[in-house]
């Protein structure tokens, strides 16, 4: 390592023996000696260390200039009065006269070691910077307020060329993140770095230079030495989009693009909707339409029916249409009066009946049956389906669920006994009993009366 030292002191300059010994000992140090002001000025900015007698002309001015240029300064001081001057300019290193060789050598070697260590740290930082710049993951270093480092990929995302540009555009680091529900920045967060320390599974939303929203998993590593945070951003945009697409497929009817039964059940389970009215609509004799005209025409009929229903429910914003499997639809209403809901259902039944569907030179007439539930006691999906089955049985266009249709207890009882019988058969707990029937005339056994008994869980 090349280390330049200028010594500006008469006593040392005149001590040839000391200079020779220093040059011999400090082999990697370039020593120069002068008290000439012009020579000092010419060498000043190329120095690593200036050792100057405080009584040298303009010594304070030279020291201040060195301090501004990050050049170390050692004052040679002969009394405490001059020490006060050194303190006044925040130069705290000095050597008292008389000057001893060992002390002077120790001071110079000390600063050589400091500079060597600084150079090594700088090399490590440069090496780290090269590595970080060539990592595909966007990375930046921050103190929580501004950007201290940003690798190429992070700058590329935002469309910047330099660290200065990004700090100019974003006075605060958190400004790069979009505020959105479900992300780290769902609102204004002043303690976002603290959140990252306790949770490494957080997501952020960033708009790139094309104004496209991208989703990143964000992780932070706290650097204790500098009290800064190294932030890593893992792009999971495609992963999230793929997941959303799968959810969309799971919760959407492929033909009509309407939310399906699974979506309605999910919304009900997570209390996303609070419905007070529900209707299940079933197309009459749809199987015959499918069998006679073919599946393609059948699909077109389903789409046409969807359009008719949609046109009617648009009259009330609180209504929502779902497409159930096969030829079944469902309409839900939130905070809607019973009369208003019934009026919409009647309009739908009438509109479907009146409108002939013209497909491939075929004129197809359709009718629907509707089961309606306003039940507050039981599941509206189940009670609406009970009403639908009763309406079909009675040949009615629609029927509102009422208590007498409630066969749920009977269904529950049937399922209970089905399970009991199944277990009894599996465990061989069905026992056969019989008794003879005797002919009163012949007194002979003509036949036997047989029955079975089931041993229950209580034996």
C-alpha positions in Angstrom: 0.0 0.0 0.0 1.3 3.5 -0.9 1.2 5.8 2.1 2.4 9.5 1.8 3.5 11.4 4.9 4.6 15.0 5.0 6.5 16.2 8.1 6.7 20.0 8.5 8.9 20.6 11.6 12.4 22.2 11.8 13.7 20.0 14.5 12.9 16.7 12.7 14.1 18.1 9.3 17.4 19.0 10.8 17.8 15.6 12.6 19.4 13.6 9.7 19.9 10.5 11.9 16.2 10.4 12.8 15.2 10.8 9.1 17.5 8.0 8.0 16.2 5.7 10.8 12.6 6.5 9.8 13.2 5.8 6.1 14.8 2.5 7.0 12.0 1.4 9.3 9.0 2.7 7.3 9.7 0.9 4.1 6.2 1.2 2.6 5.8 4.9 3.6 6.8 7.7 1.3 8.2 10.4 3.6 8.8 14.0 2.6 10.0 16.9 4.7 9.5 20.7 4.3 8.4 23.8 6.1 8.1 25.8 2.9 4.5 27.0 2.5 4.4 26.6 -1.3 5.7 23.1 -1.1 3.3 22.1 1.6 0.4 23.5 -0.6 1.6 21.6 -3.7 1.9 18.2 -1.8 -1.1 18.7 0.5 -3.9 17.0 -1.5 -1.8 13.9 -2.3 -1.1 13.1 1.3 -2.4 10.5 3.7 -0.9 12.1 6.8 0.3 15.6 7.7 2.6 16.0 10.7 3.0 19.7 11.3 4.4 21.9 14.0 1.5 24.0 15.2 3.7 27.1 15.1 4.4 26.6 11.4 2.9 29.5 9.3 -0.7 28.7 8.3 -0.6 25.4 10.1 -4.3 25.8 11.3 -5.4 26.6 7.7 -3.5 23.5 6.4 -5.1 21.3 9.1 -8.6 22.5 8.3 -8.1 21.8 4.6 -6.8 18.3 5.4 -9.7 17.6 7.6 -12.1 18.6 4.7 -10.2 16.2 2.4 -10.2 13.3 4.9 -6.4 13.6 5.4 -5.1 12.8 8.9 -3.3 15.5 10.8 -0.9 15.2 13.8 0.2 18.5 15.5 3.6 18.8 17.1 3.0 20.9 20.2 5.4 22.5 22.7 3.0 23.8 25.3 -0.6 23.6 26.5 -1.7 26.9 24.9 -1.1 25.6 21.4 -3.1 22.4 22.4 -6.2 24.6 23.0 -5.9 25.8 19.4 -5.8 22.2 18.1 -8.9 21.3 20.0 -10.7 24.4 18.6 -10.5 22.9 15.1 -11.4 19.3 16.2 -7.9 18.0 15.6 -7.3 15.7 18.6 -4.0 13.9 17.7 -0.7 15.5 18.6 2.9 14.8 19.7 4.5 16.8 22.5 8.1 18.0 22.2 10.7 16.8 22.8 10.1 14.3 20.0 11.2 10.7 20.6 11.8 8.4 17.6 9.7 5.5 18.9 6.7 7.7 19.6 6.9 9.3 16.1 7.3 5.9 14.4 4.4 4.5 16.5 2.1 7.3 15.4 2.9 6.9 11.7 2.5 3.1 11.8 -0.8 3.5 13.6 -2.2 5.6 10.8 -0.8 3.3 8.2 -2.7 0.4 9.8 -5.9 2.5 10.0 -5.6 3.3 6.3 -4.8 -0.3 5.4 -7.9 -1.4 7.4 -10.0 1.2 5.7 -8.7 0.1 2.3 -9.5 -3.5 3.1 -13.0 -2.6 4.2 -13.4 -0.5 1.0 -12.3 -3.6 -1.0 -14.8 -5.7 0.8 -17.6 -3.2 0.2 -16.6 -3.0 -3.5 -16.6 -6.8 -3.7 -19.9 -7.0 -2.0 -21.3 -4.3 -4.2 -20.2 -6.2 -7.3 -21.9 -9.4 -6.0 -25.1 -7.6 -5.0 -25.2 -5.7 -8.4 -25.1 -9.0 -10.3 -27.7 -10.8 -8.2 -31.0 -11.1 -10.1 -32.9 -10.3 -6.9 -33.7 -6.6 -6.4 -31.8 -5.3 -3.3 -31.4 -2.0 -1.5 -29.8 -0.7 1.7 -31.6 1.8 3.8 -31.5 3.5 7.2 -35.3 3.6 7.1 -35.4 7.1 5.5 -33.3 7.2 2.4 -31.6 4.7 0.0 -27.9 4.1 0.8 -27.4 1.5 -1.9 -29.5 0.0 -4.7 -28.4 -2.8 -7.0 -28.9 -2.7 -10.8 -32.0 -4.8 -10.8 -33.7 -2.6 -8.2 -32.9 0.5 -10.2 -34.0 -1.2 -13.3 -37.5 -2.0 -11.9 -38.1 1.7 -11.1 -36.4 3.0 -14.2 -33.5 4.9 -12.6 -29.8 5.1 -13.5 -28.4 6.1 -10.2 -28.9 6.2 -6.4 -29.1 10.0 -6.6 -32.1 9.8 -8.9 -34.1 7.4 -6.8 -33.4 9.5 -3.6 -34.5 12.6 -5.4 -37.8 11.0 -6.6 -38.5 9.3 -3.3 -37.5 11.5 -0.3 -38.7 8.6 1.9 -38.0 4.9 1.2 -41.6 3.8 2.0 -42.8 6.0 -0.9 -41.9 3.3 -3.4 -44.6 1.0 -2.0 -48.2 1.1 -3.0 -50.8 1.2 -0.2 -53.2 -1.8 -0.6 -55.2 -4.1 1.6 -53.4 -7.4 2.2 -49.9 -6.0 1.8 -47.3 -4.6 4.3 -48.3 -1.1 3.4 -52.1 -1.4 3.7 -52.0 2.1 5.3 -49.4 4.6 6.4 -46.8 2.6 8.4 -43.9 4.4 10.2 -42.6 1.2 11.8 -42.5 -1.0 8.7 -38.9 -2.1 9.3 -39.9 -3.3 12.8 -42.7 -5.4 11.2 -40.1 -7.0 8.9 -37.9 -8.0 11.8 -40.7 -10.1 13.3 -42.3 -11.4 10.1 -40.4 -12.5 7.0 -43.6 -13.5 5.1 -44.9 -10.1 4.1 -45.7 -8.8 0.7 -45.3 -5.4 -0.9 -46.7 -3.8 -4.1 -44.4 -1.7 -6.3 -45.2 0.0 -9.6 -42.4 -0.4 -12.1 -41.2 2.1 -14.6 -44.0 0.9 -17.0 -46.5 1.7 -14.3 -47.3 -2.0 -14.0 -48.0 -3.4 -10.5 -45.6 -6.0 -9.3 -45.8 -8.1 -6.1 -42.7 -8.9 -4.0 -42.1 -10.9 -0.9 -39.9 -8.6 1.2 -37.2 -9.6 3.7 -34.9 -7.5 5.8 -31.5 -8.2 7.3 -30.4 -5.8 10.1 -26.7 -4.8 9.9 -25.7 -4.0 13.4 -22.4 -2.4 12.5 -24.0 0.5 10.6 -27.5 0.2 12.1 -28.9 -0.2 8.5 -31.2 -2.6 6.8 -30.4 -4.7 3.7 -33.8 -5.3 1.9 -34.3 -8.2 -0.5 -37.3 -8.3 -2.8 -38.4 -11.6 -4.3 -40.7 -11.2 -7.3 -43.8 -13.4 -6.8 -46.1 -11.6 -9.3 -46.5 -14.6 -11.6 -47.0 -16.9 -8.6 -49.7 -14.7 -7.2 -51.3 -14.2 -10.6 -51.3 -18.0 -11.2 -52.8 -18.6 -7.8 -55.5 -16.0 -8.5 -56.2 -17.6 -11.8 -56.7 -21.0 -10.1 -59.0 -19.5 -7.6 -60.9 -17.8 -10.4 -61.3 -21.2 -12.2 -62.3 -22.8 -9.0 -65.0 -20.2 -8.2 -66.3 -19.4 -11.7 -68.6 -21.3 -14.0 -66.6 -22.0 -17.2 -69.5 -21.5 -19.6 -71.3 -18.4 -18.3 -68.3 -16.8 -16.4 -70.6 -16.3 -13.4 -69.6 -17.2 -9.8 -70.4 -20.8 -9.0 -71.8 -22.7 -6.1 -68.4 -23.1 -4.5 -68.0 -19.3 -4.6 -71.3 -18.8 -2.8 -70.5 -21.3 -0.1 -67.1 -19.8 0.4 -68.6 -16.3 0.8 -71.2 -17.6 3.2 -68.6 -19.4 5.3 -66.4 -16.4 5.5 -69.3 -14.0 6.1 -68.4 -12.0 3.0 -72.1 -11.6 2.3 -75.2 -11.2 4.5 -78.1 -12.5 2.5 -81.7 -12.4 3.6 -83.2 -13.8 0.4 -82.2 -16.7 -1.9 -83.8 -18.3 -4.9 -82.8 -21.5 -6.9 -83.9 -21.5 -10.5 -84.1 -24.7 -12.5 -84.8 -25.0 -16.2 -87.6 -27.4 -16.9 -86.9 -30.4 -19.2 -83.4 -29.2 -20.0 -82.2 -32.8 -20.4 -84.6 -33.2 -23.3 -83.3 -30.0 -25.0 -79.7 -31.3 -24.6 -80.6 -34.7 -25.9 -82.6 -33.5 -28.9 -80.6 -30.4 -30.0 -77.2 -31.4 -28.7 -74.8 -30.1 -26.1 -73.7 -27.1 -28.2 -77.3 -25.8 -28.4 -77.8 -26.7 -24.7 -74.9 -24.5 -23.8 -76.2 -21.6 -25.9 -79.6 -21.9 -24.1 -77.8 -21.7 -20.7 -76.0 -18.5 -21.9 -79.3 -17.0 -23.1 -81.1 -17.8 -19.8 -78.1 -16.2 -18.0 -78.6 -13.0 -20.0 -82.3 -12.8 -19.4 -81.8 -13.3 -15.6 -79.0 -10.7 -15.5 -81.2 -8.1 -17.3 -83.9 -8.5 -14.6 -81.6 -8.4 -11.5 -79.8 -5.3 -12.7 -82.9 -3.4 -11.5 -81.7 -4.0 -7.9 -78.0 -3.5 -7.0 -78.2 -5.8 -4.0 -79.0 -8.9 -6.1 -76.2 -11.3 -7.3 -76.4 -14.2 -9.8 -74.6 -17.5 -9.4 -74.5 -20.4 -11.9 -74.8 -23.8 -10.2 -74.0 -27.1 -11.9 -76.1 -28.3 -14.9 -79.2 -26.2 -15.6 -79.5 -24.5 -12.2 -79.0 -20.8 -11.2 -79.1 -19.1 -7.8 -80.0 -15.5 -7.0 -79.1 -13.9 -3.6 -80.3 -10.7 -2.1 -78.8 -8.6 0.6 -81.0 -6.3 2.7 -83.9 -6.6 0.2 -87.6 -6.7 1.1 -89.5 -9.9 0.5 -92.0 -8.3 -1.9 -89.3 -6.7 -4.0 -87.4 -10.0 -4.2 -90.6 -11.9 -5.2 -91.4 -9.3 -7.8 -88.0 -9.8 -9.4 -88.4 -13.6 -9.4 -91.9 -13.3 -11.0 -90.4 -11.1 -13.7 -87.6 -13.6 -14.4 -90.1 -16.5 -14.7 -92.3 -14.4 -17.0 -89.4 -13.1 -19.2 -88.0 -16.6 -19.7 -91.5 -18.0 -20.6 -92.3 -15.2 -23.1 -88.9 -15.1 -24.8 -88.3 -17.8 -27.4 -84.6 -18.6 -27.9 -83.7 -18.7 -31.6 -80.6 -20.9 -32.2 -79.4 -22.4 -35.5 -82.9 -22.1 -37.1 -84.5 -23.7 -34.0 -87.0 -21.8 -31.9 -86.7 -23.1 -28.4 -89.3 -22.3 -25.7 -88.2 -22.7 -22.1 -89.7 -22.5 -18.6 -88.2 -22.5 -15.2 -89.2 -23.5 -11.7 -88.0 -21.5 -8.7 -87.6 -22.4 -5.0 -87.4 -19.3 -2.7 -86.2 -19.0 0.9 -86.4 -16.2 3.4 -85.7 -18.6 6.3 -83.9 -17.3 9.3 -83.8 -20.6 11.1 -82.2 -23.0 8.6 -79.7 -22.8 5.8 -81.2 -20.9 2.9 -79.5 -23.0 0.2 -81.1 -26.2 1.7 -84.6 -24.6 2.3 -84.7 -23.0 -1.1 -83.9 -26.4 -2.6 -86.7 -28.0 -0.6 -89.0 -25.3 -1.9 -87.8 -26.0 -5.5 -88.6 -29.8 -5.2 -92.0 -29.0 -3.7 -92.8 -26.5 -6.6 -91.8 -29.2 -9.2 -94.0 -31.7 -7.5 -97.0 -29.4 -7.4 -96.3 -28.0 -11.0 -95.9 -24.5 -9.7 -93.7 -21.8 -11.3 -92.3 -20.9 -7.9 -92.7 -21.7 -4.2 -91.6 -19.9 -1.1 -90.3 -22.2 1.6 -92.6 -22.7 4.6 -92.2 -24.8 7.8 -94.3 -27.7 6.6 -91.7 -28.3 3.8 -89.0 -28.8 6.4 -88.1 -32.5 6.2 -84.6 -31.9 7.6 -85.4 -33.8 10.8 -86.7 -36.7 8.8 -83.5 -36.6 6.6 -81.4 -36.5 9.7 -83.2 -39.5 11.2 -82.9 -41.5 8.0 -79.1 -40.8 7.9 -78.8 -41.7 11.5 -80.4 -45.2 11.1 -78.6 -45.8 7.8 -75.3 -45.4 9.7 -76.6 -47.7 12.6 -77.6 -50.5 10.2 -74.3 -50.2 8.3 -72.3 -50.6 11.5 -74.4 -53.5 12.7 -73.9 -55.4 9.4 -70.2 -54.8 9.5 -69.9 -55.9 13.1 -72.2 -59.0 12.6 -74.8 -57.7 15.1 -77.9 -58.7 13.0 -79.6 -61.8 14.6 -82.2 -63.9 13.0 -85.3 -65.0 15.1 -88.1 -67.4 14.0 -91.1 -69.3 15.4 -93.1 -72.2 14.0 -96.7 -71.8 12.8 -98.7 -75.0 13.5 -101.7 -76.2 11.5 -104.6 -76.6 14.0 -106.0 -79.5 12.1 -102.9 -81.6 11.5 -101.0 -80.3 14.4 -97.9 -80.2 12.1 -95.6 -77.2 11.5 -96.7 -75.7 8.2 -94.2 -72.8 8.1 -92.1 -70.5 10.1 -92.4 -66.8 10.9 -89.0 -65.1 10.7 -87.6 -61.6 11.6 -84.3 -60.0 12.4 -83.1 -58.0 15.4 -80.3 -55.5 15.6 -78.0 -55.3 18.6 -77.3 -51.6 19.1 -74.3 -49.9 20.6 -75.8 -50.5 24.1 -76.1 -54.2 23.4 
